[in-house]
Amino acid sequence: MVGRSRAPEHDSNDRHGELEDMLTKRRSKYAPEKGGRPKLPLPDRKSSPTQLHFYRRVLPPLLLCVAAVSAIYYYSRDTAPHSSVGRSPAESANGSDMFEVVDLPKRGKGMVATRYIKQGELILREKPLFVVPHHVTSSPSALISRLLDQASPSGREAFLNLSYVNFPEHLNPDNHPDEVALAIFETNAVAAGNDVGIFPRMARLNHGCSSAFNVVYSWREREGGIVVHALKSIPKGEELLTTYTNTKRPRDERRAFLAERYGFQCGCRVCSLPDAQSAASDRRLLEISDNYHHFGTWGGHSINGTEAIRIIRKIWQLEDEEGYWSERGRLAADATWVAASHSDATATREWAELAIKWYTYELGGDSEQVQEITQVVTDPRRHFAWATRELLDVGGPGSLS
């Protein structure tokens, strides 16, 4: 992974008030779109992966802190970051016939599909090389170096072959290997449950905005590792991209954030659109974000269930127009929550079926989210929010798919 620490593409600021409190209590283990927007029933976004990274140069040196970044997946660099020693010319994922890691012009390395990958297919399953807690009381660089020394030789090599940015200008990388190791970790680490971990293979995923990213990753607590699934069908030869930030904002804001935080100028196909098309995309993304905020007011009883479902349908339609497919499992699960709260059994079942479809694509059919919401399809009254609001026919997804 070049030039960033990542978080799933979910914007944690999209929910407010009572709804936010309710969702926090129900937060599950879905972390990606990198850092993410917590949603109704089965959240941490990816896993949401919520993605975090270290800011040791900002906080006191003895406090290793991880900050959550809104996220879910693609990018392009005009200038390469510092490279650590021992980079190999190309790397293939062990045991994978789906992708290979190759050199990309002006962008370092990235994953490219070696065959057609169907939507929802499991691309990668990986345990962390090592993890660290969110806070430590010892030297961050010494901690990372010690953990790295305990890794296998192949693990250390994979780690040191990763790129990094924001290395202190006054230091020579050749003379400060511990600082290099810390910079690599800061650039490539992601959330791993309550800790922060380094996943050398997944770290090769580059970033894309909005409709550009085609894979999402999530943390599985029970397995102690991450999984990466194809959000969209991926043709042979296409790069696999994830997202490093919440991309539901205008191009100028996305680029400014990525340049400042991760050191690259995003050149994904969304950021590379002609100005008129880019402006239209920006308007859709802002409208999507605004509608998420509006939907969040249902938790505080500012809107009724029928209006909440209308807003979800509007978000879905806007995302269809934009080509933005991430977080749909959670969006449909949110609608399931609303329908169940208002005792609309038919709508609850229909939205739950749609949530299963998209959770399966993003998180896998064997994920906890799918297992939990499958029970609701069998019996809508098993939803924990059943009959917690007034009786109301809120409506199902209709033609949404």
N, C-alpha and C positions, 0 to 999 in steps of 0.2 A: 504494500500500500504506500503510495507516494504522497507526501505532503498533507497529512491530516490524521487526526484521531477522529473516530467516527461515532455517530449515533443514529438510530433508525429515523425514518422520516415521519415523525409525529411531532406535532407542536404542542408541548405541554401547557401552553398558554391559551389553548382553545376552549377550556372549560372554566367555569366560574361558579362562585357561590355554593349553594347547597348541593347542586349537582356534582361539583368538584369534590365536595366532602364525601358524598355517597360513593363516587367512583374510586376515590382513594382507598376507601375501606374495602372495596371489592377488587382492588388491583391484583391482577394475576401475573403471569410471567411472560408476557409477549412484549419483548422490548422493541428494530429496526428497528417506518420511514423514519433512521438514526435518530434517536432521542425522542421521542415522540409524543404525539398528542394522545393523552390518556383518553379512553373512551369508555362508554358505558359498561357493559357487562364483563368482560373477561380481560381486562387490561393488564400491566406495564406494557407499554407498547413494545412490542416485540419482546416480548418475552419475559415489541415494540418493539429488541432490543432497545432500552434507552441507552445511548452511548455517551461515554464519559471520557474525559481525558485530563491529563495532568498539566497544571499551570505552575510549575515549580518556580518559574522566573518571576511570577507575580506575587506569590504568597511567601511567607517566611520559609527559609531554607529547611527548617526542621519539620515542616508540615507538608506532607505529601497529600495534595488535595485533588479530587477529581470533580470536574464540573460537567453537568449534563448538557449535552448539546442537542438542540432540536434538529431533527434530521430528515431516514430512510434512505443519490447514489451514483454520480459520474463526473468526470472532469478532464481537463486537458491543460498541460503546463507548457508555457513558452520557454521557461528556463528550468533546468533540473535542480533538485535540492542536493545538499551534501549527500554523498553516498558513503556507506560504511565499507570497510575493507572486505575483500573476498567475494564480490558480487559475481555470480555465474552468468554467462551470456543468455541462457534461457533455462527455464525450469518447468517440468511437468508435474502435475499433482500426482502423488503416489496413489496407485490403484484407481485413477480416474480416467475414463475414456471420453469424458465430456468436454474438457478444456485443457489448454496448455498455457503456461505463463511465458510470454514473449516480450521482447523489447519493442516498444512503441516509439515512433519518432517524436522527439522533444517531450516525451511524457514518462520516461522511465519504463517500468514493466507493467503489464496488465494481463488479465485472463481473457482468452479468446476461445470460443466454442469450436471444438474439433468435430462436432456432429450436431445435427438438429436436436434441440432440447425442448421438450414440450412444456407447456404451461403447467406449473405446479410440481414439476419433477424435482426430486431431491438432488442437488448438485454437490453438496459438500456437508460432511459431518466432521466436526473437529473439536477436540478438547484443548484447553489452553496449555501453552508451554509452561506458563506459571501465572499465578494471580497474586495481587497485592490488595490489602485492605484500603478503604478510602482514605484513611488517615494513619500515618505512621509517626513515630517519635524519634526515629533515627535518620541518618542521612539518606535521602532518596536515591542518590547515585550509588551509594554503597549497598543499599538494599537490592536494587536491580542487578548490580554486578554479582552479588552473592547468589541470588536466585538463578541468574544466568549460568554461573559456575556449576550449579547443581543439575542443570539440564543435560540431556544427552548430547554427544558431539554433533549429531545431525540437527538436533534442535537448536543448538548454539549457532551452527552455520546458517540455518534458515533465518534465525533472528538477525544475525549480523549482515545478511544479504538484503535486509529491508532498508528503505531510504528514510530520510528524516529531514526536518526543516527547523528553523529557529534555533540553530546552534549558536551559542554566545560568540559574537564576532571577535572577542579578544582572546579566544582560546584556539589552539591548534588541535584539530581532531586527532592527529597522529600521536599527540602527547597526552591526550586525556580520554583514554578508552572508556572509563567509567561514565564520563559525561556523554560520550557518544551513545553508550548503551541506554542511558536515561533519555536522550533525545529520541532514539528509536522507539522506546516505549511510549513516550509522550505523543509521538506522531501516530502510532499504530494501535494503541490500546483501546479496547472497547469494554463496555459493561459486561460483567460476568456474574449475574445475580447481585449479591451484596458486595462483591469485590470488583476489581478491574483486572482484565486478563489480556494476554497477548496471544493471538492466533495467527501464526506466520503464513499459513496458506490463505485463509480468508483475507488477510491483510493485503493481498495482491489485487483485491477488487478496487477499481477506480470509481470516481464519482460522476453522477449525472443528475441533472435537475428535472423536476416535474415528470414529463412523459418519457424522458430519456433513459431512466434507470429501469433495468429489467430483472433484477434479482433482489431479494430481501433476506435478511438473516435474523435469527431469533435465538435467544438463550433458553436452554431447557435445564431447569434446576435439577430435575430428577436424574438426568443423564450427565450433568456436570459439563456440558459442552454446548456449542452452537450448531445450528443447522442453517443451510442456505438453500432457498427454493427459487425456482424460476417464476417470477411474477407474470411474465409474458412468454410466449413461444420465442425461442431464440434460434435464428438460422445458423448454420455452420459458417464460421468465419467472423461472426459478430462478437464484439467485445461484451463481456459480462460487466455490468455496472450496477452499483448500489448508490445510496445517497448519504452524504455526510451532514446534512442540515435540513431544517424545515425549508422546503423549496416553494411553499405556497406564498411567495412574495415576489415583487418585481425583479426583473433581471439585474438592474443596477444594484439593488440591495443584496441579492444573492452573490453577485460577483465581488462586491465590496467585502462582504463577510468572509467569503472563502479566501480572498486574497490576504486579508488581515490575519485570519486564524490559521489557514493552512498553506499560505504562500503560493497559490497558483491562480491564474486567470482562467476561469471556467470557459471552455470552448465546446461544451457538449452541444448536441444538435438543437436543443431548445435555446440555449444562450446564443447560438449561431444563426438564429432565424433572422430574416430581414426585419428592419425596424417596424414596419407596419404589422407583420405577423407577430413579432415579439410583443408589441403593445397590446394586441388582441389576447395573447396568452397571459400577459400580466393582468389584464382586466378579469379574465376568468379565474385566475389564481386568487386574486384579491376578493372576488365575489365568493369563491369557495370558502376562504378563510372567514369572511364576514358571516356567512351562513352557519359555519360551525359555532361561532360566537353566539349567534342568535339561537341556535338549537340548544346551547348550553343553558339558556334561561328557563328551559322547561323544568330543570331541577329546583328552581326557586318559585315555581308556579306562575311565572310571568306569561307563559303561553300554555295552551292546553295540548293534549296529546295529538289531536288532529292536525294542529299547526306544526307540531314537532315532526310528525311524519311527512307533512308537506315539505318541510325544509330539507329533510333527509333525501326525499325524492329529487329536490332541486339540486342538492349537492351532487348526487349521483349523475344527474343529467349533465351538469357542468363538467364533471370529471370525465364523462364520456367524450364530450367535445374537446377537452384538453388532452385526452389520452392518459390521464393520471389514474392509475388503478390501485395504488397502494392504500392500505388501511380499510379496504372494503369489507373485510370480514368483521372488523370492529364496528364499522358503520352500520352494517346489517344487524349486528348484535345489539347496538344501541337502539335500533328500531324495535328489536325483539323485546328489549327492556321496557320501552314505552308501551308497546301493545300489551304486554303482560301486566304492567301496572294498571292499565285500564280494563283488564279482564276481557280483551278481545282475543278469544282463543284462535280463531281462524287466522287473523293477522299475525299473532305470535308464532304460530306454526310456520306460516309462509316466510316470515322474516328469518326465523331460525334456520330454515332450509337454505336460504340464500347465504346466511352467515357461514354455514357449514361449507358451502361451495367455495367461498372465498378464503375462509380460514384454511381450508385444505390446500389451496394454491399457495398461500403465503406462509403457513406454519406447518403444514403436513397433516394428512388424515389421522395420524397417530398422536396429534398434539392434545394437550389437556383441554384447550379451548374447544376443539371439535368434540371430544368426549363429553364435556360438560353440557354443551348446547344441544347435543343429540338427544339428551333426555327430555329436552323441552319439546322437540318435535313429537316424541312419543306421547307426552302429556304436558301441554302448555301450563297446567297448574303447578307443575314442579319448578317453574321459574321462581327464584327467590323473591322477585318483586310482584308476584301475582296479587292482584286486587289491593294494591296499596294506594291506588287513586280511585277517583269516581268511575263508574261504569261508562264506557265510551267506545263506539266503533271508530277506531283510528284509521283503519285501512291497511292493506298489505302492499307489497312491492309492485303489484300490477305487472307491467311489461319489463321492469328492470331485471337485468340478468347479470 
